[in-house]
Amino acid sequence: MTTSSGEHPARERHHPRAARGSRSRGLRAWLPLTLAVATVISGCAGIQPDPRVAVASSPGGASAKRLSADDLRKDFEDFAAKLPGEVALAWAAVGSRHEVQSLGSVRDEAAWSTAKVPLGVARLRLAGGKLNDKTSEVLRRAITRSDNAAAKTLWQGLGTPQQAVALMGKVVRDAGDEATSFNTAEFGLSPWTVPNQAQFAAGLPCIPDGPSVLDLMDEVIPQQSWGLGKTGLPAQFKGGWGIGPHGLLVRQLGVLTTSDGGQIGVAIATMPHTKTTSVAESNMDAVASWIAGRLGPADAGRCT
């Protein structure tokens, strides 16, 4: 395995866990290596970096009907044009299939550390939903700190690379994403589109062992709690980042919970015009806040 993303565990900094709702910005503290190295860690280490959220309504109040991408397209295009870089967004009601709404686009699609979510679910499933204390801590570090060494351990615990990607593939298909498959050598570099991530997020609360990983996604360290963690709403999420063919790609998937208990799966991504991490973080914060301010209970769903 080669080393090298900006989510390198050897450079991980340890911070006391912040109280929920008080997450601080921190992408810039985790990306310097990404900017210095062009290669990426393979397998689960090829990635690095579930909030049940009360979603804010739009200024005029939450819409009484479920919003479509067409309803928001002009508003989003005006908003996105002011941001320094490419941005993309997708969402779907939890429990729904083939109802993903998407806006914007980014050229690169590597999963990066967001792939640690299906990895974690797959490892839990293989253990029958019950991990020993040591492996439980490994899973916690992989999700809450995006620790690549921990992710590598989880990956190896799935068997051969072929067995590992088969188990991860089963997880995303169960969640409704029928298109994504993972690379056996560097699964963090596997293409995972923003709409497919939103479909996965919408199914995650409803699949076996998904809620257990979502609980860990509610404990992501403050330094990785940008985007969905900066809307002022409770949220469960997992981010990922790295340098791809066209520059820095930062992405995140998560679950928002509305005031009536319904949930929305959301995925966002940005490729800033520069490799400046503060710009990427600012774009993620802006996109997450933009969509959180427009969706409401009508856009949410529940597991059936």
Secondary structure, 3 states (H helix, E strand, C coil): CCCCCCCCHHHCCCCCCCCCCCCCCCHHHHCHHHHHCCCCCCHHHHCCCCCCCCCCCCCCCCCCCCCCHHHHHHHHHHHHCCCCEEEEEEEEECCCCCCCEEEECCCCCECHHHHHHHHHHHHHHHCCCCCCHHHHHHHHHHHHCCCHHHHHHHHHCCCCHHHHHHHHHHHHHHCCCCCCCCCCCCHHHCECCHHHHHHHHHHHHHCCCHHHHHHHCCCCCHHHCCHHHHCCCCCEEEEEEEEECCEEEEEEEEEEECCCCCEEEEEEEEEECCCCHHHHHHHHHHHHHHHHCCCCHHHCECCC
